[in-house]
């Protein structure tokens, strides 16, 4: 991501007629936009479902949600997307659900790794006497 940002900055600062480059306000806007995109990428990369003895922590891009084991009823796995991929939800005893960042649409290695993470979460929840609902089919 950082190399991508540097490439665009170099390209756009040299864009135009020789020795003119990009106007300073446009360059500043580009740097701010790239910093925002980079920040969102870091937040997305930090998304996780953390399992410990007290319960689950669902860490999404903009919020964290802590769920104690006694509130967890199970894991629901659904298929979502134009090219369907698995997504995991934490089903609560109160009847609501908590979306996890464990989702990957389509086919390929990202989907397989997401499926492995969902299976590991389901195994942990199953070990704690909760239910796991798999997608149909």
N, C-alpha and C positions, 0 to 999 in steps of 0.2 A: 504494500500500500504506500509506503514511504517513497519507494522508487517511482511509483506511478505519479505521485504528487510532484516529485522533483522533475520528472520528465515533462509534465505539463507546464510547470513554472518556467523551465528552460525554453521549451517550445514557444510559449506565448510571450515571453519577454523578448525573444528574437524575431517574432512574427512581424511582418510589415516590411517596409522598404529598409534598405541597409542603414544600420546605425540609428534607427528611429525607435524600434521596439514598441512595446505596448504602453499606452498612457498610464500614468501612475494610479489614478483612481480605479481603472479597470484591473490593474495588477493587484491593488490592495483588496478589491472585491474578490478576485480569484483566490488570493491567499486565505482570506476569511472563509470562503466557501470550501476550500480544500481542508482547512483546519476543522470545520464543522463535520465534513464527511469523514475525516480521519477519527474524530471524537466519537461519532456514531458507530464506526467500525470497531473501535476499542470496546464500547459498551456492548455491542452485539457479541463480540468475542468473549466477554466476561459472563454472558448469560449461562446459567447452569441450574441444575437441580442437585442440591447438596443433601445427603442423607447422613444423619448421625443418630445417636441413641435417644435423643429427645424428640426427633421428628424430621420433617422435610423443610428445607428452605428453597423456595423457588425464586431464583434471581433472574429477573428479566432486564431489559435495557434500562427501564426507568423506575423500577420499583422492586422491592423484596417482599416476599410474603412467607411467613413462618407458619407451619402447620404441625401441631403436636400429633403424635401417633394415635392418640385416642380419638382424634377428630377425623382420621383418614379411614375411609370406607373401602377404597381400592384405587385401581388405575384403570382408566378407560382408554383404549387405543382405537383411534378412528383413522380413516383414510381421507385425505384432504388434498385439494389442488387439481389443476387441469390434467396433469399427469399424476395421479394420486400417490401420495406418500404418507407414511405413518405420522401421527401426532398423538402425544400422550397428554391426558388430562388427569388430575388428581381428583377423585370423587370423594366428597366429604359426607360424613354421616348426617349433616343437616340437610343434605339434598342438593347442595350446590357443587360446582366444579371449579377447579383452579387450572387454568391453562399453563402448560409448561413450555419452555423454549425448545423442547425436544420435538422438532418437526423437520422433515425434509421431503420435499416433493420430487417426483420423478424417479428415475433409475440412476444407478451409479454408486460410486464409493461413498459419497455423502449420505445417500439413503441407507446404505448398509451400515455405516458407522452410527447413524441415528437410530437405526433399528437395534443395534447392539446396546446402545445406551438405554433405550426404552426397555429392552429385555432385562438388563441389569437392574433398572428401577423396579420393574414388575417383580423380579425375583426377590428383591429386598422387601417390597411391600407384602408379597406372598409369605415371606418368612416371618413377618410380623402379624400374621393372621388376618390380612385384609384380602379383598377379592381383586381379581384382574379380569377385565372384559376385553377380549380380542376383537378386532374388526371382523365383520362378516366376510365369509369367503375364504 
